[in-house]
Amino acid sequence: MINFLVERTKKLKFFKILEKDLKSARIKIPYTLYLKNLYLFTFISLFISLFLAFFLHFLKFQYFFLPLFIPLIVFLTLYTYPKYAANSLAIKIENELPYAISHLASIAESNIAPHVMFRILSNFKEYEGVGTEIREIVRRMDTYGLDFVSAIRNVAKTTPSKSFQKFLNNLVTTIESGGDIKGFLKVMYEQVSFEWKIKREEFIQRLSTFSELYVGLIIATPMFLVSMLVMMNIIQAGNLFGLSLTDWMIIGTYFLLPFLNLIFLLFIKGIEVEA
């Protein structure tokens, strides 16, 4: 059944996005296998959730339907993880790119060939983001037998970082035109460093705005709503959408607020620019 679903859905646009994200995140799992695992764990969680819902209903638990959301959570988590991993890798790459280009420029002063410079930089574990992409270039040369320029082009097509993609494409143009590699690296270092400083300043300015939004939406608004629900409960205003006011306070306190805080933290992490 899982194989049937995979064959029927793997070419859909919704899942082709997943394939692109897997490549960009450098997740070493074939697209078809990842899709099979996605369906497999979703079905397993479905059976578990049905058992839990039946068990809680047997115990007369009022919120027996809550486990039924587990399969949806599992599916969305597995579907969005590659995108999150790709975005995290892109952030690391762009934060490390100025230092990596500066390092390449220093190596280039010894008049070393470009592909050798990349091999040297691939051995440095300090570059978690840029190092991942450079090691991917080296791997394509060693494993697939591609020449240096072709390997760069292949990685540039799938890298999650637009800045690194631009750097690789400009490097290919410089190599093919016989340009000065040392001069190119110096110019790119100045350009990338300037863009990184601009992003850093914009991020700091955004933080002040986000802090005000956090106070207003995540702290002030829930407190106002809880106070209103308490007053309505005191005057015995009745149920709201089939649930008592106490039930709504429990859902908001133990589920909605933690969920909103988690979304906010992931959003901040997604736009973070490290010092």
Phi, psi and omega in degrees: 000318181295317178298322178296315179296319180298314181295327182280335188246346187294340180263359177290147182300324181301321181268339175295331174297321178298319179298317178297318180294324178298318179292317182293326180280355182058037176278120187276053176231127178303146183304314182296318180294319179296320180294322177297316179296323179299312179293319183299309182291331176293317179293320178299315179294330177296314179296319179296318182293321178295319178296316180295318180297317178295319181295316180291324177294322177296327178275005180065030178283132189293329184254043183296339183281346184300320179300341181293345177277350184300313180300321179296318179296317179297315181298311182294325179295313180291327181287321185271345182302313179302322178295318178296318179295321178295318178295320178297318178296320179298320179296315178299317181299312184290331176287328183267344188303315179301319181290321180294319178293321176299321178295317178297320179297323178293319179293324182295338179298340179272008179059040178273146179298147183304318182292331176288322177300318180292322177297320179295314182292333181293342180274352181271117182281351181294332181266090182289321182275299180298322179300323178299317181288321179292320176295330176293321177296314180297320180297321180291330175289316185282320185274315185263354178073022179283151173284168187301314183294316180296321178297319178297316180300317181297316180291324180298330181289333187245354181297139181283349183262121177293324180294317180291324176299317178297318179298314181295317180296320178292326178295318177299315179299318180295317180294315183291331180271358180073029182284176181279110182295317182297315177295322179298315182295322179295317179295316180295324179297315179296318182293312181294322178296319178296315180296322180294320179296321178297316179297322180296316179294319179296321180296318180296320178294322179294326182301320179296321178292317181294327179295321177293319177296321180297314180298318183287315187271321188266336183250302186292312183298312177299322178297320178296317181293319178297317178299319180293319179294323178297316179296318179295324179291324179296319181273006176057058182284351178097196183272162178229114183055039175086355180243147178288162180296326176296320178298318180296323179293321178295315180297316181294321184286316188263347182235306187292311181297313176301322180295315179296321177296319179296316178299319181295317179296319178295324179294316178296319178297327182287337181249007185296139172240112186284154178283000000 
